[in-house]
């Protein structure tokens, strides 16, 4: 599913340019540990996290993540948004916590939905 469509379905706001939002997402990984993100993410993974650091933007670049979805309405610092934009990673902000955000994403990404 395209990021822009997925963001709308789960009520997330896209903070970066629309260009990366056209990328496809095939899976979701939720977590806050950088080591786990490095082990489980791919170039088709939407990362759901509460981390909003410049280090996370660097990891997203390294892993070529299409998007990061921050939970709890958390808005990252401008430097994080700028770094993500430079590297083509969309930043989404969900107004919901981790559990509800992941539940909503599952509903839209599960096989046979749509």
Residue pairs with C-beta under 8 A, 6 or more apart in sequence:
1 9
1 24
1 25
1 108
1 109
1 114
2 21
2 22
2 23
2 24
2 25
3 14
3 20
3 21
3 22
3 23
3 24
3 25
3 46
3 66
3 67
3 90
3 92
4 14
4 18
4 21
4 22
6 12
6 25
6 46
6 105
6 108
6 109
7 13
7 14
7 21
7 69
7 92
9 104
9 108
10 69
10 94
10 96
10 101
10 104
10 105
10 108
11 94
11 95
11 96
11 104
12 69
12 92
12 93
12 94
12 95
12 101
13 92
13 93
14 21
14 90
14 91
14 92
15 75
15 76
15 81
15 91
15 92
15 93
16 81
16 84
16 85
16 89
16 90
16 91
17 85
17 90
19 88
20 66
20 67
20 88
20 89
20 90
21 67
21 90
23 66
23 67
23 90
24 44
24 66
25 44
25 45
25 46
25 66
25 67
25 109
26 44
26 45
27 42
27 44
27 45
27 46
27 109
28 45
28 46
28 47
28 48
28 102
28 105
28 106
28 109
29 37
29 40
29 41
29 45
29 46
29 47
29 48
30 47
30 48
30 49
30 98
30 101
30 102
31 37
31 40
31 47
31 48
31 49
32 49
32 50
32 51
34 51
34 55
34 56
34 59
37 47
37 49
37 59
37 63
38 59
38 62
38 63
41 47
41 63
41 65
42 63
43 63
43 64
43 65
43 66
44 66
45 63
45 65
45 66
46 65
46 66
46 67
46 68
46 69
46 92
46 105
47 60
47 65
47 67
47 68
47 69
48 68
48 69
48 71
48 94
48 98
48 101
48 102
48 105
49 56
49 68
49 69
49 70
49 71
50 70
50 71
50 72
50 74
50 98
51 70
52 70
52 74
52 75
52 76
52 77
52 80
53 76
53 80
54 77
54 79
54 80
54 83
56 68
56 80
57 68
57 80
57 83
57 84
57 87
57 89
58 83
59 65
60 68
60 84
60 87
60 89
61 83
61 87
61 89
65 89
66 89
66 90
67 89
67 90
67 91
67 92
68 84
68 89
68 90
68 91
68 92
69 92
69 93
69 94
69 101
69 105
70 76
70 91
70 92
70 93
70 94
71 94
71 96
71 97
71 98
71 101
72 94
72 95
72 96
72 97
72 98
73 93
73 94
73 95
74 93
75 93
76 91
80 91
81 91
84 90
84 91
94 101
94 104
96 104
107 113
108 114
